[in-house]
Amino acid sequence: MSKHHVTATINGEPAEFLCETENTLLDALRDQLRLTGTKEGCGSGDCGACSVIVDGRLVCSCLMLAVEAEGKTIQTIEGIADGEKLHPVQQKFLEHAALQCGFCTPGFLVAAKALLDRNPDPTETEVRYWLAGNLCRCTGYDKIIRAVLDTAAEMRANA
Amino acid sequence: MSALSYAAPSTVQDAIGLLSGAKGIAKVMSGGTDLLVQMKMGRLKADLIVDTKKLPGIFGITESAGVFTIGAATSGAQLGEHEGLKAAWPGVVEAANLIGSTQVQGRASLAGNLCNASPAADSVPAMIAAGAVAVIVGPNGQREAPVETIVVGPGRTSLAKDEFILQFRLPARPARSSDAYLRFIPRTEMDIAVVGCGVSVTLDAQGVCTAARVALGAVAPTQVLVTAAANALIGHTLDTATLAAVDAAARAACNPITDKRGTIDFRIKIAGVLARRAAKIAYDRAGARA
């Protein structure tokens, strides 16, 4: 069985890689493309650390085969900022100290951005449910929720 | 080198041919949110993955003369965004949307939830209560089967090796019809049903139930269509005696196990409670759709 050759658009740039069938998109991002911002927590879709946006949908990259990425448009944590300028949700995570060890943070940032892309004015309940698949063992979540709500308020004010 | 093959055929015929000709274990994949976990845990050693997502008709929701046709690989997120489906079948949509996280909803499908054949699958009791029909394709063409005939035991389905589900069909709804799904878990999100219950009802102008279906999950090796609970509803409004009869019929249909999520006694009691509550929600929704 030869390797699969996959071409995709990742963070706005054309990308290609080789993979085995059993490789996940997470494996390809980290090991082939060296985009190591996306983290592996559980590897079974429970923790959300590997969250990426595929064709506009938030997914766990550990629950998608790398070969399925053919022709897809993928956004990872590396594509969230605008060059050196942080995305507002990244800035707010810093201001609110919404992280401690930081391992879950890329997944939370990508998931929060996916929420704000489709709902610029979420309620606290909506934020909490949207992020229920992202686990954090440090913060107790409260600062993360406040950071996301504050991001939404600021982005609305600047819209 | 890997021994695991992958194919994403673009015609149903090719997909069936791949499954028919496969040596070893061939698995049909839609969202993959269960399949990939089982492969990773070593519970499943597949030789071939046939990805259905390039097949025509496998995605999307269409409505014609009140009948909804749902592509087998349509994601939970897509179901939750379809206003027409939510209005006609709120119970089916709320059940599908309870599966996993936002991330899982981006990929998880009705066909995957059904064919994974977990007794606790959330969308399955709701689909059975809805009278959903699976459109199955295989080497002998297309056949249709009620959803309650698909799962035959934990992890086992009635589909042949070279068959798979292409679509689901939800029947046209008379006026004053609706449905509901409830599950019990010890928290509010991200857990597996201890008990699940789907109820679908049709009312007459006086609020008397004229048709009903009730299905339970996680209380037996397969989901259970509880005809006795439906019969307790039909011909009645939701008075105290009717609700008590629904509760008793649901409890009588249970054949659960004790595990870390709940004991036999607890599951049986909760099945009755959820049947009553889901019936109430379905009834109220149906009344509001006069």
Interface residues (C-beta under 8 A of the other chain):
Chain A: M1 S2 K3 H4 E20 T21 E22 T24 G43 S44 G45 D46 G48 S51 V54 R57 L58 V59 C60 C62 L63 M64 L65 V67 E68 A111 A114 L115 Y129 W130 L131 A132 G133 N134
Chain B: M1 S2 A3 L4 S5 Y6 A8 G31 G32 T33 L36 V37 M39 K40 M41 I49 D51 K53 S75 A77 G100 S101 T102 Q103 V104 G106 R107 E189 M190
